[in-house]
Amino acid sequence: MRDTSADALPEVLPEAGATAAARPRFLRPIGSSRRDEAVTLLMEGFPATSRAFWERGLERQVALQGGDFGYCLEAGGQVVGIMLALRSTRSRPDGTLYPVVNLSSWYIQPAHRWRAVPMLRAIVEESDGLVTDLTASESIYRMNAAVGLSPWSNGMILAGVLPWAALPARRGSSVLRLAQATAVLGPAEAAMLEWHERDGLIAGVLCEETSTCPLLFRPIRRKGVRFAQLIFAGSRKAVIRNLPAVMRFLAGRGILFLSIDAYREDCPRGAFFRPGRQRFWRGVVDRDRLDYAYSELVLFGVS
């Protein structure tokens, strides 16, 4: 979703190393008790959206995590800005958990946009797990770099059922339905895939000779054509090198095309690369990972 705080931002950004010692006094967590106030400000920043749109998405987020769902800027006793921070947890291979904060839907009223950089920096520095910004507008890219967020992609790979589904799969590789593969998943991974599958996403597990990779795909229909967006993968490279098996799995569910946010250099022959929106991240995971689980792409249905 577009970050409307980008308009009229300061011309000069602070250096990336200038971190705040503590959260600024004008920055406050915002939760269920102030949901109406938050929704009103979000509607001001995103006039094409409805109150029902925000209420539905925030209800789903609160049901997942409870408590706070973002941060607000206060000035003169009034809320003048907001950034949603959608929280969830993930599991490492050893079973330990780490927090994920997905930054989303950022708006600051024009008179207060000089506070945009310190607001973003304080939120990012407060998080010690994975931080993502998946829907930043181009005018936010410099700000993200200034506070230590790195591009997770510089476009998308587009692959079709043909020719990929007609090619032989790599030896020992296949994609299993979630119901067939729960025994090879940890409890946290299984719960994540099951929640998204109940929400209408396609869940599967890519099995290679010596490893497994949980997968989530978001089905989308545009101009009558069904395609899938890769929402979660422990390794994008594993998905790309096993496109024949992945595309056969998706074809069996009526999917004709797959989009994978990635880097141009990762695009294989036989697929098309479209440069475009960058997704951003910072934290405890490998750059090869892709993780949009429980994000605004799922909870709010944005792209």
Secondary structure, DSSP 4 states (H G I P E B T S, - for coil): ---GGGTT--SSPPPTT---SS--TTEEEE-GGGHHHHHHHHHHH-TTS-HHHHHHHHHHHHHHH-S--EEEEEETTEEEEEEEEEEEEEE-TTS-EEEEEEEEEEEE-GGGGGGHHHHHHHHHHH--SEEEE-S--GGGHHHHHHTT-EES-SEEEEEEHHHHTTSPPPTT-EEEEHHHHGGGS-HHHHHHHHHHHHTT-EEEEEE-SS-EEEEEEEEEEETTEEEEEEEEES-HHHHHHTHHHHHHHHHTTT--EEEEEE-GGGPPTTSEEEE-PPPEEESSS-TT-EE-TTSHHHHT---
